[in-house]
Amino acid sequence: MLRVARFLSAPLLLLAIALGVLALTSKPAQPMAVLNRFAAQPLVIAHRGGKGLWPENSLFAFQRASALGVDMLEMDLHLSRDGELVVIHDRTLERTTNGEGPVAALSLEQLQALDAGYNWSADGGQSYPYRGQGIRIPSFIEVLEHTPAKAKVIEIKVPDVGMEALLCDALTAHQQLDRVIVGSFYDRSLQLFREQCPGVATSAGPGSVRMLVALNWVGLGSLLSPSYQALQIPEAHNGLAIASPSLLKAAALRGLNVQLWTINEQPDMRRLLDLGAHALITDYPDRALQVLGRSTQISALED
């Protein structure tokens, strides 16, 4: 037993020293400029502009959600054949438009000739109220130009095609570097964007989320030094609870803004806000505004 104790003592001592160093050197996330305009109350983020209320990722949706009074607009970016950033969720066109095939196979002009309201229905396909109403796939530049003051959550949907530099250039040109949070399901895209656009707020990629969950499981969440400022996570994934009370507490202590997706039912909204969620990403922003006791009346839209 004495030999075993001696054998284990050195590694344990080294581990204790390493943890001590991490505890002394770990730093919380840097504050996000994009949140400076908001009070301490939880934020309402319109997922794809509020896809439960109107055709997703369209200028119409973003303008209506803005008029509704949401705090932030969430959107997805792809790249057209001619190298333009376009706002659409899927890699292909069939689900949301009357087009077919990959988004990347068409030019911006061809994409914008499609009807982006074609397949939207609130009654399971009984009716399609936005067909033929002129709703189209917007370029990202159009979104920046039409909603300049609105804070945005932007997801890079495709890695390794140069979108990170294009996104940084567009935000810089339109002076919106301090009005966005950039996320992706690709860690390498996020790392590249951070290198090319330092200072712009980003959310945790999947690798960072797994690291935080693992550290929290073993009670070491306080040792994290995040390279990101927002934690955008589902409540659960593949039956595994992610947004636990202890994780939300650990994330908040590390200076992270915890934004949960995609939360559509009001009882869930209330429960997660009580757990400490800082923001709700939802297809139905009107429901979240109601939960928070805020107005759900559409204000007059500017021409």
N, C-alpha and C positions, 0 to 999 in steps of 0.2 A: 504493500500500500504506500510506503514511504517513497519508493521509486516512482510509482504512478503519480503521486502528488508532485514530486520534483519535476517529472516529465511534463506535467500539465501547467505547472506554475509559470514557466517562462512564456508560453503562448498567451496565457490569461493575463499576465502582466503587460505584455505587448498590446493586447486587445484593449485593456483598460487605459493604457497610455494613449492609444489611437483615438479612443472614444473621448478622452479628456481633451485632446488637441482639437477634435472636431467640435466639441462643445464650446471651446474658447474661441474658435475661428469662424464658426458658422454665422451666417448673416441672413436676416429675413429678406424678402423680396423688396425691390425698390418700389416706391409709390408710383401709380400710374397717372400720368397727366390727364388721360381721357376721363378719369373719375373726378377730377377737381370740380367740375361743374355740378356735381350731384350732391344732394344732402345725404345723410346717413341712412335714409330709408332704403329698403330693398329695391332693386332695379327690375324693370320689365323689359325683356329683350324679345322682339318679334322674330321668331324663327322663320327664316326665308321671307321675312316681311309679314308673317302671319298667315301661313298657308292654309289654315283652317277657315279663314274668312274671305280670301280672294286669291287669285292666281299667284303662285309663289315666285319669288325672285324676279318680280316685275317692277317697273317704275310705278305702276298703279298701286301695287301692294305697299311699296316703300312710302309713297306719298300718303296713302290712306292710313297706314300705321303711324306715320309721323303726326298726321292730323288727329289721330285717336289719342295721342299723348304718350306713346311708348318712350322709354329712355334710350334704347339702342335698337338698331336694325341688324339682323344677322343675315349673311348672304354667302354664296359659294362662287368660286371662280374657276373657270376653265379657259382654255386658249383656243381661239379659232384657227382655221388653216392659215390665215394671213397674219397670225401673230398678235391678234387683239385679245385683251382680257374681256371675257363675257361672263355674265352673271347667270348661272344655271347650275343646278345640283348634279344631275346625272351626266354620265359620260355619253349617253345616247339621248335621242330626241323624242322617242315614242311616248313616254309616260306623260309629258307635260305639253307637247305641241302636236301639230298635225304633220310634222316631219318624220323622217326615218334616218337611222344610221348614226355614226359617231358625231359628236359636236366638232371634234377636231378635223373632220373631213370637209367642213363647209367654211366659206369665208364669212366675215361679219355681215356683209351685204346679204348673203344667202340665208344666214341665220335669222336676220331681222325681217326677212320676207315671210317667216313662219308665224303662225298664230299661237302665241304662248298662253292664251287663255282657252285653248280649244278643248282640253280634257278636264278642266276644273268643274267640279260638281259638288254641291252641298247635300245632295239627296241620293247619293249612290248611283248616279247615272240617269235619274229620271229627267233631269234637265241640265243644260249647259249654258248658263246665263251670260258667260263672257266670250262665247264664240263670236267671231266677226266683229269684235269691239275695238280692234286696233291694238290689242295688247301684244307686245313682242318681247323677245329676249333683249335685254339692255346690255350695252357695253358698260364696263366698269366706269369708264370716264363719264358716261351719261349719269350714272348714279351719283358720282362725286359732284357733278355739276348741278344736279337737281335737288340734292339733299346735303348741301355743304355744311350746315350747322349740326346735323344729326350725328351722334356717336354711332360707330359701326363695329360689329364683330365680323371678321372676314376669314373665310376658310379657303386655304389653298388646296384644291382637290386633286391636282396631278403633279407628281414630282418629276424632276429631271427634264423639264421643258423650258426653263428660264423664267418661270412665272414670278419667282422671288424678286428678281431685279426689276421686272416690269411693274410689279406692285409697288416697290419702293419708289421708283421713278414717278409713278402716277400720284402717289400720296405726297411726294415732295412738290411736284408741280402744282398741285391743288391745295397746298398748305394744310394738309389734313393728317400729318404725322402724329399729332397729339390728340386725334379724335377716333383712334381705332385700336382694336385688339385683334391681332392676327393669330390664327390657329391653323392646325393641319393634323391629319392622322399620319403624317410622314415626319418622323423626327429629323431626317436630314434636310427637309425643306425648311423646317423651323430654324435649324442651326444656320443654314445658309442665309435665310432672311435676317436673322439676328446679326450676322456678320456684315451683311450689306446695308442694313438699315438700323444701326445701333440706336438705342433709346426708344424705339417704338415698342409699345406694350405687346406681349405675346402670351399665349396660353400654353399650358403644359401639353407636350406631345404624349403619345401612348407610352413610350419608355419612361418618361418622367412620372406619369401617373402610376405606373407599376412600381417604380421606386418609392414613391411616397406611400402607397398602400402597404408595401412590404415593411418600410421603416415604421409605419404606424402600428402594424401588427406586433412588432417586437418592442414597441414603446420607445422608439428612437426618432420619432417624427420631428422632435425639436432640434435635431442635428442637421436638418436639411438646409442647404443654401440654394434657393431656387434661382434659376436663370430666367424664369418666367414670372409673370405677375398675376395671372388668372388661372384658376383651376376649373375647367369646364368638363363636367363628368355627368354620367347618368346615375340615377339612384342605385341601379344594379346592372350587372352585365353577365349574361349566361348563367343566371341564377345566383351569382355571387354579389353580395351587398358591397357597394363601393362607398356610397355617401353615408357612412355611419356617423353617429354623433362624435365619436372620438376622432375620426378623420377630419370632419369639418372643424372641430376645435383645433386640431394640430395645424391644419392649413391656415386658419385665421391667425394663429400665433406666429406663423411664418410670414405674415403679411400678404397672404394670397386672397384674392377676391373669388369666392366660391360661387360658380354659376352652374346651375343644374339643368340638364336637358333630358328629354323634351317633355315638359310637365304640362299636361293639358287639363287635368281634372282639379276642380277647386279644393276638394278635401286633401288631395296630395300637395297642392300648393301651400295650404295652411300648415300642414304637418311639416313640410320641409323648411318653410320659413321659421317655424318654431324650433327646428333643429339647428338653425343658424345659417341657412343659405343666404347669400348676399344678393343673388339674382336668379330669376326664373327665365329660362329660354323656352318659349311656348308658341305653339301654333295658334293659340287663342289668347292674344294679349288682352282682349277685352275682359276675359275672365280673371286674369291676374290683376288687372287694374281694379276690378270689383273687390277682390279679396283684400287689396291694400286700401280700400276706401277711397279710391281716386275716380275721377270722372271717366265715363266711358262714352261720352258724346263726341262725335266727329266734329271738330271745329271746321270753320270755313277754309277751304283749300285756296292757296294762292294760284293765280293764273300761271 
